[in-house]
């Protein structure tokens, strides 16, 4: 069976160490930094996009360390 290519809001909340409702509120206020989309009535984030977001955050942090 194929692995699903997306994360649900509860999974995003767990990954980001946030309450599920806080993630939903951030998304609806357009303040959640990870792009999401709606599919069959569910709010989802593609795993590759989530991974790219965290890689970008890591790279920004590394850049700050290297320029000190």
C-alpha positions as CSV (number, residue, x, y, z in Angstrom):
1,X,0.0,0.0,0.0
2,X,1.2,3.5,-0.8
3,X,2.3,5.8,2.0
4,X,0.1,8.9,2.1
5,X,1.9,12.0,0.7
6,X,0.4,14.5,3.1
7,X,0.0,15.4,6.8
8,X,-3.3,16.2,8.5
9,X,-3.9,19.1,10.8
10,X,-3.5,16.9,13.9
11,X,-0.2,15.6,12.5
12,X,1.0,19.1,11.7
13,X,0.1,20.2,15.3
14,X,2.1,17.3,16.7
15,X,5.1,18.0,14.5
16,X,5.1,21.7,15.3
17,X,4.4,21.1,19.0
18,X,1.2,23.1,18.8
19,X,-2.4,22.6,19.8
20,X,-4.6,21.4,16.9
21,X,-6.9,24.4,17.3
22,X,-4.0,26.8,17.2
23,X,-2.8,25.3,13.9
24,X,-6.4,25.7,12.5
25,X,-6.6,29.3,13.8
26,X,-3.2,30.1,12.3
27,X,-4.2,28.6,8.9
28,X,-7.5,30.5,8.8
29,X,-5.7,33.8,9.7
30,X,-3.2,33.0,7.0
31,X,-0.3,33.1,9.6
32,X,0.7,29.4,9.5
33,X,4.0,29.4,7.7
34,X,3.7,25.9,6.1
35,X,1.4,26.0,3.0
36,X,-1.7,23.9,3.3
37,X,-4.5,22.9,0.9
38,X,-8.0,21.5,1.1
39,X,-8.8,18.1,-0.3
40,X,-12.1,16.3,0.2
41,X,-13.0,18.7,3.0
42,X,-9.7,18.1,4.9
43,X,-6.9,20.7,5.4
44,X,-3.6,19.0,4.5
45,X,0.0,19.8,3.9
46,X,2.2,17.9,1.5
47,X,5.0,16.0,3.2
48,X,7.6,17.3,0.7
49,X,6.5,20.9,1.3
50,X,6.7,20.4,5.1
51,X,10.2,18.9,4.7
52,X,11.3,21.7,2.5
53,X,10.0,24.2,5.1
54,X,12.0,22.7,7.9
55,X,15.1,22.4,5.6
56,X,14.7,26.1,4.8
57,X,14.5,26.9,8.6
58,X,17.6,24.8,9.2
59,X,19.5,26.5,6.4
60,X,18.6,30.0,7.8
61,X,19.8,29.0,11.2
62,X,23.0,27.6,9.9
63,X,23.6,30.8,7.8
64,X,23.2,32.9,11.0
65,X,25.7,30.7,12.9
66,X,28.3,30.8,10.0
67,X,28.1,34.6,9.8
68,X,28.9,35.2,13.4
